[in-house]
Structure formats: C-alpha cells, structure tokens
Amino acid sequence: MNRIRELREEKGITQVRLSIELEVSQETISAYEMGKYFPSVKSLLKLREIFNANIDYILGLSSNRYEPLQVNSLKEEEIALIQAFRKLDLTGREKVKAYIDGYLAHMQGS
C-alpha cells in the first residue's frame, strides 16, 4: 500500500489541497490513497517535492524515506554547511541539530 495518506496527514493538508497541487480531482487523490490508481509520473515528481520523500517510499516500495546521500552530488552550499558544522564544539553541534529539528517540525505543521 502506498503512503500518500500518511504523508498528507503528517503534513496536515487535505485531499482537496493536494488535488489542487497535483492538478487532479479530489476523487483521484482518494483513489491513490486507497490503491485503486497509481499517480502519473508527473504527479509522483510533485509528490516527491511536496512530501520531501523518495518515490519508492511514497509508493510503499521502500522503507527509506530519503534518497541515500551521494557525497559527489553535494552542492557547494551543502559542503559549506558541513564544513561549518565540523568547526563547532559539541554544544554548538547540539544547538544546530536542535534548531534544525525545531524548524523541520514547524515546517511539517505549516
């Protein structure tokens, strides 16, 4: 079974809102959630963006929500963040992690 309902509810959005985002009907979203239909490639790509989860996870084919980190695919700003993080002491690292966790929790509630 796919995880669309679970991810939608986690993000706090309705079927109607998701249908608007995907440019499909609310009935189509319901059918996706019940496993009657599979989303199109276009819809899957949008779902990946909306839920910040990989497509296999959305479809229930994998238990890994996020794409594996490929070091050679890091952007310059990501490398800079890692380098800055490594310069922090233990307290600084804990504060940064706590801030990120809080920010992500806030974003999920949005």
PyMOL commands that set and color helices and strands:
alter all, ss='L'
color gray80, all
select helices_A, chain A and resi 4-11+15-22+26-34+41-51+55-58+71-73+76-87+90-109
alter helices_A, ss='H'
color red, helices_A
deselect
rebuild
show_as cartoon
